[in-house]
Amino acid sequence: MNIRVLVTILSASLIALNALAAEQVPFGDAVSAEIKNYHRHRPMIATSGSLGPGALDELKKYGFRTVLDLRTEAEGVKEEAKAVEHAGLVYHNIPVGRQLPDDSAFDRFKEIVEDPDNLPLLIHCGSANRVGQVWAEYQIRRGMDYDTAVIEGRTIGMSSGREKQLVKKHGK
């Protein structure tokens, strides 16, 4: 192979990798004091608890495109929807109360998470507890083994009470 062709291919590959890396969510477990319990869960998906003042500016700065809020109406989702859209991001809400969501909520979750137009995506609730539970159930439904899915849920922030709901549902 001609050396110029090889150099051109390598240069193009590096440019493509840099572009891909720029689209990934920040690595680590903290990006801002205003994004509580942040966790990069996948290269294009992060999870967190509550979003404080300035959090949306931080999300935009880091290249997030979409916010999926699992809080209920009583927790201020209307206000957040306006603020997210005002910041130029896309807002989705799937209200998750005290119980494991029903099948239609999981269908909607899957649709949002798996739509490449929503990436990079932040999934959040008040503490990351509901996010951990919903993520674990989503992974189980996708075929991940139960124990691995629960570990992922715990890593995000799922509490023992939410985990007990999964145990009851799956007979573990």
C-alpha positions in Angstrom: 0.0 0.0 0.0 1.2 3.5 -0.9 2.4 5.4 2.2 0.3 8.5 1.2 -2.8 6.3 1.1 -2.0 4.8 4.5 -1.4 8.3 6.0 -4.7 9.6 4.5 -6.6 6.6 5.9 -5.0 7.0 9.4 -5.7 10.7 9.4 -9.3 10.2 8.4 -9.7 7.6 11.1 -8.3 9.9 13.8 -10.6 12.7 12.8 -13.6 10.3 12.9 -12.5 9.0 16.4 -12.1 12.5 17.7 -15.6 13.4 16.5 -17.1 10.3 18.1 -15.3 11.0 21.4 -16.6 14.6 21.3 -20.2 13.3 21.2 -19.7 11.0 24.2 -20.9 12.0 27.6 -18.3 12.9 30.2 -16.6 10.0 31.9 -16.7 9.7 35.7 -19.0 10.1 38.5 -19.1 13.9 38.7 -19.3 16.7 36.2 -20.9 19.4 38.2 -22.1 20.0 41.8 -25.4 20.9 40.2 -25.8 17.4 38.7 -26.3 15.1 41.7 -25.2 11.4 41.6 -23.9 11.7 38.0 -22.8 8.5 36.5 -21.6 7.8 32.9 -23.4 4.5 32.2 -22.7 4.1 28.5 -20.6 6.3 26.2 -23.8 8.2 25.1 -25.9 7.7 28.2 -25.5 9.1 31.7 -27.7 9.0 34.8 -28.2 11.2 37.7 -30.4 12.4 40.5 -31.7 16.0 40.8 -30.6 18.8 38.6 -29.7 22.0 40.4 -29.4 25.6 39.1 -27.0 25.7 36.2 -27.2 22.0 35.5 -28.8 22.5 32.1 -26.0 24.8 31.1 -23.5 22.1 32.1 -25.4 19.4 30.2 -25.4 21.6 27.1 -21.7 22.4 27.5 -21.0 18.7 27.6 -23.0 18.0 24.5 -26.1 16.4 25.9 -29.0 16.5 23.5 -31.9 15.0 25.6 -33.1 14.8 29.2 -35.3 11.9 30.3 -37.0 12.8 33.6 -38.5 9.9 35.7 -40.0 12.2 38.3 -43.8 12.7 38.8 -45.8 15.8 38.1 -45.7 16.7 41.8 -41.9 17.0 41.7 -41.8 19.9 39.2 -41.6 18.3 35.8 -43.6 21.1 34.1 -41.1 23.6 35.2 -38.2 21.4 34.2 -39.7 20.7 30.8 -39.8 24.5 30.1 -36.3 25.0 31.4 -34.9 22.1 29.4 -36.5 23.2 26.2 -35.5 26.8 26.8 -31.9 25.6 27.1 -32.2 24.0 23.6 -32.4 20.4 24.8 -35.1 17.8 24.2 -37.3 16.9 27.2 -39.1 13.6 27.9 -40.9 12.5 31.0 -42.0 9.1 32.1 -43.5 9.5 35.6 -42.3 6.7 37.9 -44.1 6.6 41.3 -43.5 4.2 44.2 -44.1 1.0 42.1 -42.3 -0.6 39.2 -43.7 1.0 36.1 -46.1 -0.8 33.8 -45.3 -2.3 30.4 -46.3 0.8 28.5 -43.8 2.9 30.5 -41.0 0.4 29.7 -42.0 0.5 26.0 -41.7 4.3 26.1 -38.4 4.1 28.0 -37.0 1.7 25.4 -38.1 3.9 22.5 -36.4 7.0 24.0 -33.2 5.3 25.1 -32.7 3.4 21.8 -33.5 6.3 19.5 -30.1 7.6 18.3 -31.6 11.1 17.8 -31.9 11.4 21.6 -28.2 10.8 22.2 -26.3 11.9 24.2 -28.9 11.4 26.8 -29.2 12.0 30.6 -31.8 9.9 32.5 -32.6 11.3 35.9 -35.0 11.4 38.8 -34.7 13.0 42.3 -31.9 10.7 43.6 -31.1 8.2 40.9 -33.0 5.5 42.8 -35.8 5.2 40.2 -33.3 5.5 37.4 -31.4 2.5 38.7 -34.5 0.4 39.1 -35.9 1.3 35.6 -32.5 0.7 34.0 -32.1 -2.7 35.7 -35.6 -3.8 34.5 -34.9 -2.5 31.0 -31.7 -4.5 30.9 -33.5 -7.7 32.2 -36.1 -7.2 29.4 -33.3 -6.9 26.9 -32.0 -10.3 28.0 -29.2 -9.3 30.4 -28.9 -11.8 33.3 -30.7 -10.7 36.4 -27.7 -10.4 38.7 -25.7 -8.2 36.2 -28.7 -6.0 35.6 -29.2 -5.5 39.4 -25.6 -4.6 39.8 -26.0 -2.0 37.1 -29.1 -0.6 38.9 -27.3 -0.4 42.2 -24.3 1.3 40.6 -26.7 4.0 39.3 -28.4 4.4 42.7 -31.2 1.8 43.1 -32.1 1.4 46.8 -32.9 -1.9 48.5 -36.6 -1.1 48.5 -36.6 -0.7 44.7 -34.5 -3.8 44.4 -37.1 -5.8 46.4 -39.7 -4.9 43.8 -37.5 -6.5 41.1 -36.9 -9.6 43.3 -40.7 -9.9 43.7 -41.4 -9.5 40.0 -38.7 -11.9 38.9 -38.9 -14.5 41.7 -35.3 -14.1 42.7 
